[in-house]
Amino acid sequence: MTIAATWPNSPNQHVLVSKRTSLGTGPVSHEFVRFTLGPNGFSIDRIRADRILHEALTGGPDPLRLSMVFNISHETALRYTTIAEQLLADELEQPALGNR
C-alpha cells in the first residue's frame, strides 16, 4: 500500500509519516523509525540509498541531477550513476526469457 493510499490528503512531504505526523509537516521520530523499521533490518540510510539508486535507474544516471535533488556531493552522485549504468547495461545484455 502506498503512502498516498494511506494518507492521501496529508500535507506532510516526508517519505515516512505516522498517525501523529500525517496532519503536520514534521518528520517521524527516531524512535518511530527504530521501532517500525529496525526489527525488519531497515534503516533510514538504507532507504535513502535505495531511493537515490532508484532515481538514478528510472530518471537516468545524471550525477548533477542526483546531487541537486538529494543534496549529495558530486562524488557520491557519480558513484550512484556508475552503479546505475552498470545495472542498466547488465539488464540490456540479459537475453529475453523466451530466447533461452
PyMOL commands that set and color helices and strands:
alter all, ss='L'
color gray80, all
select helices_A, chain A and resi 3-6+30-40+44-58+63-70+74-93+97-99
alter helices_A, ss='H'
color red, helices_A
deselect
rebuild
show_as cartoon
